[in-house]
């Protein structure tokens, strides 16, 4: 019984923490303290996960697919930034 109560309390604290982060983030966006590019960069993995979850309808497959896609995007970004630095574009 006490383990169940403890787990629910911990889960509730995690939810409260996430809500606090979301509220302060939204407030920062409204006040203009955040750059739009940074916000879009942080949202990309969630969008990729939503798309892969829509395709597979399985959290595990969607998570692995998201990881592989994000790693591919990372490699592509490194290659493009290296080429840009090499050719001074």
Buried (B, 14 or more C-beta within 10 A) or exposed (E): EEEEEEEEEEEEEEEEEEEEEEEEBEEEEEEEEBEEEEEEEEEEBEEBBEBBBEEBEEEEEBBEBBBEBBEEEEEEEEEEEEEEEEEEE
